[in-house]
Amino acid sequence: MPKKRSGGGLTTTQQAAKFLGVAALSGAVLAGIALPAAGALGLAAKGTVEGFDEIPANLKTPPLSQRTTILDADGGAIATVYSRDRTVVPLKDISPYMQNAIVAIEDSRFYEHGAVDLKGILRAMNRNVQSGGTAEGASTLTQQYVKNVFVEEAGDDPEKVAEATQQTLGRKVRELKYAIQVEEELGKKKILENYLNITFFGQQAYGVEAASQRYFSKHAKDLTLDEAALLAGIVQSPTRYDPVNDEEEATKRRNTVLARMAATGSISQADADKAMALPIKLKVKTPQNGCITAVSGAGFFCDYVRKVILNDPAFGKTSEDRSKLWNLGGLTIRTTLSPRAQEAADEASIAKVNKDDKVAASVVQVEPGTGKILSMAQSRPYGLDQKKNQTVLNLAVGSAMGGSTYGFQVGSTFKPITAAAALEKGISPAQSFTTERKIELPMSSFTTCSGASTGSGDWEVQNELEEEKGTFDMTGALGKSINTYFAKLEQKVGLCDTVRMAKKVGYARGDGKALGEDPSVTLGGAESTPLGMAATYATFANRGTYCTPIAIQSITDANGKKLSVPKSSCSQAMSEKTADTINQMLKGVVEDGTGTAAGLSDRDNAGKTGTTNERVDAWFVGYTPNLSTAVWVGADIGKKLPMYNITIGGQYYDKVCGGCLPGPIWKIAMTGALDAGETPSFNPVSVPRGEEKGDKDKNKGRDGEGDEGDDTGDAGDTPTPGITLPDFPGGNQGAGRHGGQDGGGNGP
């Protein structure tokens, strides 16, 4: 057994032998000699020189992981994200002081020797033998670069990092061979450039540009002599020479670099002395990484963009390919986010709901005709600190994109879809039904698209108020949100045609499963998401053409190459006349129906309120010809919360309704996002009216100021109190609806 000094190190004699062995081996490699399996050095082949011939001919230099910048539609920065904070720059954009400093302290003979510095090895060996320790290293700048490439390739995998840095002769041999190839293929200037871009400078900064920004808030090309010397000194031991945490040690190291620069002739002694006399003056820039740093509350949108890249096959065939693209970074992503709309949505989301309330609000906006997502905001801030009421659960989207498991039941906001299906089938808006407040319809009268009956027995449906009985046409029933009317209308249209229309306008569950075929779908018994509903209603605004939502306009990689991005796919879901008719009927909702509190007075606008059983979900979804906005309010943590006798945003509500809380939020978001000078109108169309008979004061006693009353599950949207909507195929509607946070809730 070889003897070791106390502490496990090799003896001085053994260190000398080691250096001699490396020197001899280096000479052999340089001479191009093929070593035998066990050579004159007596080295075991395994782990050292075995497989020498299998070493690839060319060094695999991976693209360097860099920061990705996410921009809004106008080119403003939303956030930067990275696994390595690095910005690659050419040598011409690196201060000459920095170039000279790193060469002087790390490899002063860099321009004189080849890949391996035999003179340096012998000098280091001699000094280390004399000192009885490791006083000086012998790796050239090129060898260090090669080692850094291996470490970069390893990423954050501890095993791969350990393998890349293990102190074995086999690894040294591999590095030496690669170093020779790099010298031949790249040349000194390119090696220096690559080295300065790959090296770690502490404080999460990789590469000299990131380091310059971190410590001095300036570009690498603008570094002064003393600043360059400081950064060059950090490389050997980023923790020990960290100027942020140990200014004294960092100063000593900086001065060592300056002295070495003077000794090698890259600066004069006078310049070195002058720089040594200067105190360290840092201007530290705090790292800004991740969607948590996004501006104007756009963290959820930022994370949605990340999810798009990680999930869409446009960015790679496999999830591994897509993850590699994201982690490699260096992307410039131009998104669809409108700064104005995002600011308005962010303001609206917290205007009526506080971040520490028992419920949360989600606001999302889509541009009709393009599918562009213009804003995405919610009342709780983006982040992981629950003590600050932060969350990463994106309430606007489905589970695959970081949202709730199923989405949320939409209540009466579904009714315009049933109306559209009726119009497409040739049923007139003048179609009237005479109903009592409470009716029963045989389940056998509703059949699925396969022709099967939806069940036996009767389906009980009722309206909110006692006086909501009589004769209603389609326009009046939408304005007052009469449940019994839409149950009868669905019966006449057919359940299959209703579900098919929903699919055409992009209505989808948050879990991605198929929309169930159950009569209660017309009253909003199936879940969807705020983003999905905004896109659905944008179909009406776009005169019947549905466009899939998109968040990304363009992407360029670190080399300026444009990447292919998913485009919005548009399809005609209904005739223009049908959409125009829906628009005119939904105008009545905001003019004198359940959504009067949300109506905009300066332009054409339309919308629909919605609440669900026990008022656990409250909605307002509405639009103008050029903007569609969905607002949802409800519990986002734990079990679903009936919103009765509750204080939200500092205001007390005896019962929350779609028109009295989501409606005003919608109005704030729309008013802020829209240009006062741009007020397009809906295409005018005459909507025939049918007979309407009933109590004269139908709005008396409604929630708020004549709004809502349509869509509470126990009083309007869904069946009578105590009667719940049947579950759709695919599982319990309520359980786990909040991304697994609500594990035992029952669906309404």
N, C-alpha and C positions, 0 to 999 in steps of 0.2 A: 504493500500500500504506500502511495506517495505521501510524504509528510506535508502537513498543512500548518500554517501559522495559526495562532489563536484567533478565533473569529471565523475560521473556515477558509481563509485565503490561501493562495499558493505561496510557497517559499520563493525567495528571490531567485534561487537557482532554477526553480520550475518556471518562473515568469520569463527568465532569460531563454529557457528552452522553448517556451511557447512562442516567443517573438521570433526566435531563430527559425522555428518550424514554419511559421506564417511567412517569414521572409523567403525561405527556401521555396515554399509552395508558390509564393507570388512570382518568384523568378521563373519557376517552371511554367506557370500559366502564361506569363509574358512571352516566354520563349516558344509557346505553342506546343510544349512537350505533353504527350499523352501519358499520364501517370498510370502505373500498374495498380492492381487491386490493393496490394500492400507494398508500398514503396520503401525506399531506403530509410524513411523516417520511422518505419515500424508502425504506421497508423492503421488502425482497423478500418476496413473499407466502409462498413455500414455507418451512415451518418456523417461521413467525411467526403471521400472522393468517389464512392460507388455511384454509378449513374452519371458520371461526369459527361459522357457522350450524349446522354439524353437531355441535358440542359438545352432548352430551346435556343435557337440561333439568335433570335431578336428579343430584346427586353420588352415585356408588355408594360407599357406606361399607361395606366388607367387615366381617363379624364378626371381631373381634380374636382372633388366635391366643392360646390360653391353655393352662395346664397341665391335664392330665388326671390324675385321681386314681383309682387302682385299689384297690378295697376287697375284703377277704375276706368270707365269708358273714356274719360277725358285725358288719361295719361298720368293722373295723380297717384302717388303711392298709397296703397291700402295697408300693406304689411310686407315685411321680409321674413322669409323662413329659410332655415338651413339646418343641416346636420353638422356641417363645417362652415364656420363663418370665414369665407374666403372670397376674394375677388381677384381673379387672375389678370395680371397686367404685363405688357411687354417690357423688355429691359429698358427701352427708351423712356418709359414712364416710371423708372425707379432712379432715385437720386444717385449720382455718381459716388457721393459720400457713402451711401449705403452699400453699393457694390464693392467699393474698396475696403470698407470696414469689415464686411463678412469674410472677404478673402484674407485680409490681414490676420484676423483672429482665428479663423477655422482652417485655413490652408494657404499659408503665405507663399508657397511655391506652386500654387495652382496653375499658373501660366507657364511653368518651367518643366513640370513632370507630366507623365502620362496618367493613366487611370490609377496606377499604384506608384506611390512615392517611396522607393526603396531606401533612399537616403533618409527620409523622414522616419521610416520604420526603424532603421539602425539607430538614429538619434534618440528616438523615443525609448527604444530598448535600453540604451546606455543610461539614460536619465532615470528610468524606472528601476534598473538594477542598483544604481547608486543610491536612490532614495528609499529602496526597500518597499516600494508601493507602486501605484499607477499614477505617476505625476504628469504623464503626457500621453495622449492618444496618437494613433498613426493613420487613422482613416483619412483619405483625401475627401475633398468636397464632393467629388464624383461618387465615391463609395457611400458617403452619407446620403447623397441624393437617391441612390439605388435603394438603400435601406428604407428611406422615407417612402419610396414608392411601394415597397412591400407592406409597410405599416398602413399606408393609405388604402391599399387593396383590401387589407384585413377589416377595415371599417371599425365598427364597434363590437365585433366578435372577439371576446377575450381570448379564446383558444387560438384564433388566427393571429391576433396581435402577439401572443406569447411565442407562437411559431416564427413570426416574422422577426422577432427580436432575440431569439434564443442565442446564447453564446456558444455556438458549436463551430467546429472547423468546417463542417459541411456547408453551413450557411455562409461562412467567410469565403469559401471557394466559389459558391454561387454568386455572391456579391462581386467578387473580383472579376469573374468572367463577364458578368453583365456590365460592370464598370468599363471594361475594355471596349465592349461593343458600343456602349453609350458614347465614349470618347470618339470612336471612329465615326459614328453616325450623326451625332449632334454638334460636336465642336464645343469649345470652351464657353463662348458667349451664351449659347442656348442652354447649356448645362447650368450656368450661373442663373439665368432667368428662371429655369424650372425649379432650381433649388430654392430661390427666394420666394417662389410662389407656393411651394409645397410645405416648407418648414413651419413648425409650430413655434409661436412666439409668446405663449402663455395668455392668460385672460381670455380664453376661448377664441383667440385670433390665429388663424392659419394663413400663412403667406404675409408678405411684407405690407401689402396694401391694407389688409384688414388690421394688421398690427399698428400701422401708422394712424389709421382712423381711430382705433381703440385708445391708444395712449396720447395722441396729439391732436385728434380731430382734423387731420389734414391728409392729403394724398401723399403717397410714397415719393412722388417726384419732387415734392416740396420739403423733404426732410433736410434739416441743417446738419452740420458736422456732429455736434454733440448729441443730437437726437438719433442720428444714424448709428453712432457708436453705442448708444444705450440699447437700441434694438438688437444690434449684432451681438452684444454681450449676453442678452437674455437666452439666446438659442441653446447654449451649453446646458443650462439648468433653469428652465422657465420659472420654477417655483422658488429656487434660492435667490435668483436675481430679479424677482418681480418688483418693479419700482413702485407699484401701488401699495404693496404691503411691507416692503423693506427698502426704503430709500437709501439708507447708508450702504447696504450691501450692493445695491444696484449702482450707486455712484462709484464705488471701488471698481466694480467690474467694467463700467463705462470707461474709466480712466485707464484700465489695463488695455482696453481695446485701442484707445487713443495713443497710448505709448507704443503699442505694436504697429499702428499705422505709421507713426513717425519713424520707427525702426526700419520698416520696410520701404520707406520713402514715398508713400502715397500722400502724405502731408508733411509739412515742415514741423520741426520741434516747436517753433513759436506758435503755430496754429494749434498744436496739440496742447501746449501749456494754457493757451487762452481758453480753449474748450473745457479743459479740466477745471478751470476756475469758475465755470458757470454752474449755478445750482440746477438741479433737475426741475424743469417746469412742465408738468403734465397738464393736459387738458383732456381728461378721460371721458370717453363717450360710452355711456351705459349700453350694453348689448341689447338690441331690440330684435328679438327672435320670436316668431310664431304668431298665430292668429290672435293671441291675447293682446298684442300691441296694435291691432287694427284700429284705424281711425273711425270716428262717427258710429261706434257700436257695430262695425261691420265684421266682428269676429266670427259670427255664425256664417256669414256669406263666405268669408275667407276659408273657413273649414269646409264649407260646401264645395268650393273650388278644389280643395285638396281631395275630397272624396270623389269628385268627378274624375280626376286624373287617376286615382287609385282603383276606380271601378269600371271606367269606360274602356272597352276594347280598342278604341281609337288610339289609346296611348300605350298599347302593348297587348300581345295575345294572352299572356298569363299575368296573374297577380304579382308574380315575382318580377316580371319585366316592368310592370307599371310602378312597383315600389322602387325598383332600381332607378328608374327615370326621376321619380320624385326626390329620392335621397341624394342622387347625384347633383341635382339642383342646377344652378346656372341659368334657370329659365326666366324669361320675362313674359309674364302672363297679362295680357290686356283683357279685362273682363267687361261684362255688360253693365256693371254697377254705375248708376247715375249718382254723382256726388250730391246733387240737389235732392233727389228722391230719397237717398239713404239718410241724409240729415233730417229730412222731414219724417221719415218712418221712425228713426231713432227717437226723435222728439215726441212723436205720437205714442210710441210704445210705453213711454214712462210718464206721459201727461196725466193719465187717469189710473195707472196701476203702479204701485211702488215696488221696488225690487225685493222688499222683505214681506210683501203681502202673502197670504195663503194661496193666492192664485197668480197666474202670470198671463201676459199678453204677447201675442205674436202678430207681426205685421209684415206682409210681403206684397211686392208690387211687380206686375208683369206688363210688358208693352204689347198691346194687341197687334197682330200681324207679323211680328218678328219672334215672339217667344222670349225676348230678352228679359232676364230678371233684373229689375232696376233697383230693388232694395230688399233687405231682409233684416229685420230687427225684432228684438223682444225685450220685455221689461227687466228680466234678470241679466246681468252682465255676463259676458263670456269669460270662462275661466274655471279653475279647479278648486278655488278657495270657498268652501261652503259657508264659512264664517262671514264672508263678505257677500253671501247670497249669489255667488257665481255658479254657473252651470255650463256644461258643454253639450247638453241635450238640446238639439236644434228642433224647436217646436214646429217649424215651418215645413219640415220634410219627413219622409218615411224612414224606417229603421235602417235600410241599407245605406242611407246618406247621413246617418248620425242622429236620426230623430226618434220619435215614439214608435212603439212596436207596430201599432195598427193605424195610427192617426187618431182622429176624433170624429164622433158622430156629428153630422152636419146639420141636423134639424131641417127646418123649412127652406134652407138655401138650396135644397135639391129640387124643390117644386118647379122652378123654371125649366128644368130638364124634362120633367113629365109634360109640361105645357108644350115644349118644343117637339116632343115625340107626337103629341096630339095634332099639332099643326101640320107636321110632316105627313101625317096619315090622312089629312084632309078635314080634320075636325075644326070647325070654326071657333074663333074666339068668343063668338056669341053663344056657344054651347052653354046651356044653363042646367043646373041640377037643383032640385028642391030637396032639402035635407033637414032633419031635426038636428039638434045640437049633438046628439049621440046616435050613431047608426051601427048596424051589424051587417057585414057582407060575408057571404059564404066563401071560405078559402078555396073551394073547388072551382070558383069562377075566375081564379087566377092560375094560369098555367105557365110553366117554364118554357124555354126555347126548345126543349126536347119534347114538349107536349105533355109533360107530367103535371099532375095537380100539385099545388103547393101544400096541400094538407086537407084535413077534414075540420068540421066545425065552422064557427063564425069568427070573423075578425072584427073586434070592437074598436071603433074610432070615435073620438069626440072632439069638439071644439072647446076653446077655453071658457068662454062666457055663456051664460044661459041664453042671452039674446042672440047668439050667433046661430041662428036657424032661419030657414026660409029659402029663397031662391037666389042663386048667385051665378053670374057668368064668369068666364075665365079671368078677365081683367079685375073684376071685383074680388074674386077669390084669391088672386095673387096679392092684391093690395092689403086685404084683411087677413091673408094667410089662413084660409078656411081648410082645415084638415079633411073634413068630410067631403068637400068638393073634390079634392085631389085624390082621395081614395076612390071615389066614383069615376073620376077621369081616367085613372090608371086602369080601372076595371074595363072601361070602354076602349082605351088605347091598346091594352094588352101589356102584361108584365114584361114579356120578351122584348117588345118594341121599346119600352121604357128603359130597360137595361141596355139594350143595344145603343140607344141614343146617348146614355151615360158614357159608354165606352168611346163613342165617336168624339165626344167633347173632352176626352182625357180624364174622366172621373176614375180614380183608382184608389184602392186601399193603400194604407201606409206600409203594409207588409208585402206588397207586391202581388198578393193572391188575387184570383179572379173575383169580380164583384158577384156576390150571392144573389140568387133570384128569389126574393121574398117580397110580398106585397108592401111591407113597411119601408121598402127602399124609397118610395115616393115621399115619405115623411122624414127622410134623412136618417134611417136606421143603420145605414152602412157608413163605415168610417172613410175619411179622406184626410188630406193635409191642407194647411193654408196655401202652400205653393200650388197644389193641385187645383184648389178651388179658384185661385186667382187666374190660373191658366184656363180653366173651364169657362169662367165668366168672360174672359178675354175673347172667347169664341163668339159670344153674342156681340161684343163691341166690334169685332172684325167681320161682321155681317155673315156669320156662319162658318168661317174657316178656323179650324183649331190648329195651333202651332205648339209643338212641344217646347217646354221651357229650356233655355240655354243660359249658361253663366259665363262662357269663355268666347271671346271674339278671335283672339290670335295668341300664338305662343312662338317665341323664338328661343333657341337654345344658346349655350354659351358662345357658340361660334357664329351666331347670327342666322342660323338656318331655321326656316319656318317649319313648324310641325303641323301636321294635319289635326284639326280640332272638330269635334262633333257639331253638325249644323242642325238648326231647327227644321223639323219636318212638318209641313203644313198640309192639311187635307180638309176638304169640304165636308163638314159634319151635318149641315142642313142648308136649305135654300136661303138665299139672301132675304127673301120675303119673310121667311119664318123668323130669322134673326131680327129683322127690322120690327116685326110685330112684337116679339119678346121685349125688345128695347122700349117700345112705346108703353107696353103694359107695366114693365118694371119702373118706368119713370113715375108711374102712379104711386109706387111704394114709397118713394122719397118725397113726393109732393103732398099726398094726403093719406098715406097708408101707415104701415108699422115702422117705416124708416124716416119719418119726417125730421127727426133730430139730426140725421146724417146728411140731409139734402144740401147740395151746393146751389146757391142762388144765381151764380153768374154764368152758368153753362149747362148744357144737357148732361144729365147724369141719371143713372139707374142703379138699382141694387135690391138686395133681399136680406131680411133679418132671419135669424135662426137660433133656437135654443133646443135643448134636449131634455129627456126625463130628469126630473129633479133639478133642472137648470144647472147641470154639471158642465155643460158646454154652452157658450154664447158666441154667436157669429154675426158679422155683417160683411157681406161680399158685394161689392159694387164697382161701377166703372163709368168712365166717359169714353168717347170714341178712341181716345189715345192713351188710356191708362186704366188698368184693372188692379184692384186692391182687395185683399182678403185680410180680415182681422178676426182672430180667435182669442177668447178669454176663458180660462179654466184652470183647474189644479194641475200642476206639472210634477208634483212630488207626492208619492204615496197614493192613497186611495182617492177616488173621485170625490169631489166636495160639492154638495148641493149649495148653490149660491143664494140662500135665503138669510135674511137678517145678518148681513155681512158688511164689514167696512173694507172698502177697496180704494186705494189711493187717497185715503183720508175722508172718503165720502161713504155715508151709510146707505145701503140698499135693502129694502125689505124683501125684494126679489130682483135678481139681475135679469135683464132682457137684452135681446140683440140690438134693439134700437136705442136703449138708454146707456149702454157702456161701449160695446164694440163700435156702434154707430158713430158716436162723437170722436172716438179714436180714429176711425176711418176718415172722418171729415178733416181732422188735423193733418193726417198724412197726405190726403189728396190736395188740400189747399196749399201745403208747402211744396209739393212736388210739381204741381202744374204751373205753367206759364200763364199769367193773367192775360197776356196778349194773344194767346193761342186758344181759341174756344171752338173747336169743331163741333158740328151738330150731328145727331143721329139722322139717318135717312128717313125722311117723313113718310109715313104710311098710314092709311086709314084703318082703324081697328074697329070692326063691327061690334056692337054691344048687344047683349041679350037681356032678357027680363031679369030684374032683380027685385025681390020682395023680401022684407024682413023688418025687424024693429028699426025705427028711424035712427035711434042713437046707438048705433052698433059699437062705437068706440068708447062709450061710457064705461068707466071702470077698468080700462086697459092699463097695462104697465106703463109707467111714465106718463108723458103728455100725449096720450092717444097713440102710443106706439106699442109694438109687440102684441101680445095676446094671441099670437098665432102659433108660436112654436115651442111651448113648453111641453115636455113629454107628459106631464101630468095635467096639462091644461092647454094643449094646442098642437104640438108637433107630433105627438105620438098618442097611443091609446089612453084610456081613462086611468085615473090614479089607481095604483096597485096592479095594473096590467102592463107587462113589459113587452118590449119588442123581442121577437124570437131571434135567436142567434143565427148568423149567417154561416154557411159552410166554412170551415177553416178554424173553428175554435171560438171560445168565449170572447165576446166583443170587448169586454172591459179588462179582463185579466191581463196584466203585463202591458197595458197600453202605453205606459211611460217608460219604455226601454228597459223593462225589467224591474223598475222601481216599485211598481204596484203589482205585487205578485198574487193578491187574492181578491181583487175587486171583481164584482159581478157586472156584466154588461146590462144596460138598460133594456 
